[in-house]
Amino acid sequence: MLQALFSRTKDTGKTLKLKFNKEEKSWVVLKGHSIMFIGGEDQCKTYMNNFS
């Protein structure tokens, strides 16, 4: 049980995630805690398809 608490999944920080930024009113593609791309929803989805 303790091993499960302390082990990381291999996808942590490597997968691209799409998130809406309410302050900027734009979509953001994140990889871990880094911003990889900012734009419209369709642009971000295209970016994710090309670079995931």
N, C-alpha and C positions, 0 to 999 in steps of 0.2 A: 504494500500500500504506500509506503513512504517513497519508494522508487517512482511511482506514478505521480506523486506530488512534485517531485523535483526534476523529473525528466521533461524535456522540451519536445514538442512535436516538430518534425522536420520542415514543416511549411511555415513556421513562425518567422515573420520578417522577410520571407522570400516571395510571398504571393502579393499580387496587386489587388488593392481594394478601392472601390468607388465610394466617395462620400460627398455629400452636399455641404458646402460651407455657407452657413446662414449669414455671416457677417459680410462676406464678399459677394454673396448671391451667385456663386459659381460652383461647378463640380470640380473635385480634386481626386487625382489618382495617387494613392499612397502605397509605399512599399516599406513596411515596418513603420517607422516614425518619419520617414522622408517623403516629401512631396515630389512626385515624379512629373506630374503634368497638371495644368490648370486650364479649364476651358468649359465648353458646353457639354451637355450630357452625351450627345452623339459623338463629339470629338474624343471625349474620354473613353467611351466604349471602343472606338476605333483604335485608340492608343493601346488599350488593354488587350485587344485581339492581336495587334501586331507585336507586342512586346511581352506577352505572358508565356 
